[in-house]
Structure formats: C-alpha cells, structure tokens
Amino acid sequence: MLSAAGACHRQPRTAETEPHKPRERAQITQVQPPLTTIEQCANAWDDNENGLIDEGCGVKQAQIQVLVAWDDDDLDLDLLVSDPKGEVATPNAPTASGLAVLRDCPSEDTCDSKPYEMVYLEEDEYLAGRYRVRVLVQKLPETGRPVIARLGIRTPEYTRAYRLAFYDSTQIIDLDFVVAALRQSE
C-alpha cells in the first residue's frame, strides 16, 4: 500500500494476510522401467520389455490392459477406465465393449499385501478410439510426503509405464490413450 507521501508501507503479516503456499499438484511421468530378465510381480510395469505387464504373476493378459499398483497398505487408489463410447468399467459389470474390472484392492480380500487395481478387455476385439484413465485417491496415509504409485497401459500397439505422485486425498490424475483401428489384411 502506498502512503500519501509515496513511501511504501507494509502491513504486518498475519495468518489472514500471509500468502497461501500453493499445494503440490498430483504428478504423472512416463518412465522407462529398469530392464530385467525376470518380471517383477505387482508393479504394473513391463519390466522385461516383452510387451506384457506382470506376466507370470497371475495377472490376466489382454489386448487392452490398465493396472495401477502401490506399495503402501494404508493407501487406497481407485482406477476408472472408460472406453471410446464413454462407458466406465465397474467392479459390478463390464462395459458393452467388454472392458472389465478384474481386481479392486483393497476392497477384495485377495490383495495379499500387493495392492493394485486392474481393468482389462475381456474380448480379443476392441473399440478403436480414445480411452480415458482416471486414478483417484480414496484414502491417503498421513505421512506428510507424497505417495508414489505405478501405472501400466498395454494396447495392441505399445506398452507404457508411468510414475504417479499424490500429495493429498483430493487429487485425481487423468490420462487419455488412443487405440488405433484393427488393420484389415489385404
């Protein structure tokens, strides 16, 4: 505030006048997992670069597959995936295109301290177009530090890995991916 004489006058800082620090935003980063010859189970990544995610670990493989995994048992994330028609796969029923929730932790008793959630395509034929992945926090441990999760996406064209970081329980990460039309042989 300027006074009549043009000198700068500062008000003392109080809780009401202290500028609020912006909170950290949830982050998503595409990563290249460390290459290993053996697949590491329940990490949602293709560790051995063969195009499959967590194979040999009891994870169903599919043309379209999305997994989110985390290490903290006090964390609960939800994975929502919608097909190109906008229909969201739920634990109760697959979408008309065959997108289904296979695993929903920790609501299932079968998580065995390896919490992850998975949505996959039940059929071999798939809809071409834009799919949307949404990862949201249901429960966040009160550690005061970011919580890290891993996201893996497999399509007929590629397999990708992402690192997710959440800073508070209201955060959501959205990510779209596109699946090309099935090519007809000539």
C-alpha positions in Angstrom: 0.0 0.0 0.0 1.4 3.5 -0.8 1.0 6.3 1.7 0.2 9.9 0.7 4.0 10.7 0.7 4.7 7.9 -1.8 6.6 5.7 0.7 5.9 2.1 0.8 4.0 0.9 3.9 3.7 -2.7 4.8 1.1 -4.3 6.9 2.4 -6.9 9.4 1.9 -10.5 8.1 -0.7 -12.5 9.9 -2.5 -15.8 9.2 -5.1 -13.8 7.2 -2.6 -11.8 5.2 0.1 -14.5 4.7 0.0 -15.7 1.1 -1.1 -19.3 0.8 1.5 -21.7 -0.5 0.2 -23.5 -3.5 -0.2 -27.2 -2.7 1.6 -29.7 -4.9 -0.3 -31.0 -7.8 -0.6 -34.7 -8.5 2.1 -35.7 -11.0 2.3 -38.2 -13.8 5.6 -39.0 -15.5 6.2 -41.5 -18.3 9.1 -43.7 -17.3 11.3 -46.5 -18.7 11.3 -49.2 -16.1 14.7 -50.8 -15.3 15.2 -53.6 -17.7 15.3 -57.0 -16.0 15.1 -60.6 -17.4 12.5 -61.5 -14.8 9.2 -59.8 -14.5 8.7 -58.2 -11.1 5.2 -59.0 -9.8 2.5 -56.5 -8.8 4.3 -53.4 -10.0 2.1 -52.7 -13.1 5.1 -52.4 -15.4 6.6 -54.4 -18.3 10.0 -55.0 -16.6 11.4 -57.3 -19.3 10.2 -55.3 -22.3 8.2 -58.2 -23.9 5.0 -56.1 -24.2 3.3 -57.9 -21.3 2.6 -56.4 -17.9 3.2 -58.6 -14.8 3.1 -61.8 -16.8 3.8 -65.0 -14.9 2.4 -63.3 -11.8 -1.2 -64.5 -12.1 -2.2 -61.3 -13.9 -4.6 -61.8 -16.8 -3.2 -60.6 -20.1 -5.4 -58.8 -22.7 -5.2 -56.6 -25.8 -6.1 -53.6 -23.7 -5.0 -53.7 -20.1 -4.5 -50.9 -17.4 -3.0 -51.5 -14.0 -2.2 -49.2 -11.1 0.0 -50.6 -8.2 1.3 -49.1 -5.0 3.3 -50.3 -2.0 1.7 -48.6 1.0 -1.1 -50.7 2.6 -2.6 -47.6 4.1 -3.2 -46.1 0.6 -6.3 -46.8 -1.4 -6.5 -45.7 -5.0 -9.3 -46.2 -7.5 -8.8 -47.0 -11.1 -11.5 -45.9 -13.5 -11.2 -46.6 -17.3 -13.7 -45.6 -19.9 -14.0 -46.8 -23.4 -14.3 -44.6 -26.6 -18.1 -44.5 -26.1 -17.5 -43.0 -22.6 -18.8 -46.1 -20.7 -16.8 -46.8 -17.5 -15.9 -50.3 -16.4 -17.1 -51.0 -12.8 -16.5 -54.0 -10.5 -20.1 -55.0 -10.9 -20.4 -55.3 -14.7 -18.2 -54.9 -17.8 -18.9 -52.3 -20.4 -20.8 -53.2 -23.6 -17.4 -53.2 -25.4 -16.0 -55.8 -22.8 -13.9 -53.5 -20.6 -14.0 -55.1 -17.1 -12.5 -54.6 -13.7 -10.6 -57.7 -12.7 -9.1 -56.6 -9.4 -10.2 -53.9 -7.0 -7.9 -53.5 -3.9 -8.1 -53.2 -1.0 -11.8 -53.9 -1.2 -11.0 -57.5 -2.2 -9.6 -59.9 0.4 -7.2 -61.4 -2.3 -4.8 -58.4 -2.3 -2.1 -60.3 -0.3 -0.3 -57.1 0.7 0.3 -56.3 -3.1 -2.3 -53.7 -3.7 -3.2 -53.0 -7.3 -6.2 -52.5 -9.4 -6.7 -53.7 -13.0 -9.1 -53.0 -15.9 -8.8 -55.2 -19.0 -10.6 -56.0 -22.2 -12.4 -59.4 -21.9 -12.6 -59.9 -25.6 -10.0 -60.0 -28.3 -11.8 -57.5 -30.5 -11.7 -53.9 -29.2 -13.1 -50.5 -30.0 -10.7 -48.1 -31.7 -10.5 -44.6 -30.3 -9.7 -42.6 -27.2 -9.8 -44.4 -23.8 -9.6 -42.4 -20.5 -7.8 -43.5 -17.4 -8.6 -41.8 -14.1 -6.8 -42.6 -10.9 -8.1 -41.1 -7.7 -7.2 -41.2 -4.1 -9.8 -42.9 -1.8 -7.5 -43.0 1.3 -4.1 -41.4 1.8 -1.7 -42.2 4.6 -0.8 -39.2 6.8 2.9 -39.3 6.2 3.4 -35.7 5.1 5.2 -36.8 2.0 4.0 -37.7 -1.5 2.7 -41.2 -2.1 4.0 -42.9 -5.2 2.1 -45.4 -7.4 2.9 -47.0 -10.8 0.6 -47.2 -13.8 0.9 -49.5 -16.7 -1.0 -49.4 -20.0 -1.0 -52.1 -22.7 -2.6 -51.7 -26.1 -2.1 -53.7 -29.3 0.5 -51.1 -30.4 2.5 -50.4 -27.3 3.1 -50.9 -23.5 3.8 -47.8 -21.4 4.8 -47.2 -17.8 4.1 -44.2 -15.6 5.1 -43.0 -12.2 2.3 -41.2 -10.2 2.7 -39.0 -7.2 -0.2 -37.9 -5.0 0.1 -35.2 -2.3 -3.3 -35.1 -0.8 -6.6 -37.0 -0.7 -8.5 -34.8 -3.2 -6.2 -35.4 -6.1 -7.0 -37.1 -9.4 -4.9 -38.0 -12.4 -6.5 -38.2 -15.8 -4.7 -39.7 -18.8 -6.1 -40.5 -22.3 -4.6 -43.1 -24.6 -5.7 -43.9 -28.2 -6.1 -47.3 -29.7 -5.8 -47.5 -33.5 -8.3 -49.4 -35.6 -7.6 -53.0 -36.2 -5.9 -53.3 -39.6 -7.5 -55.5 -42.1 -5.2 -57.7 -44.1 -5.3 -57.2 -47.8 
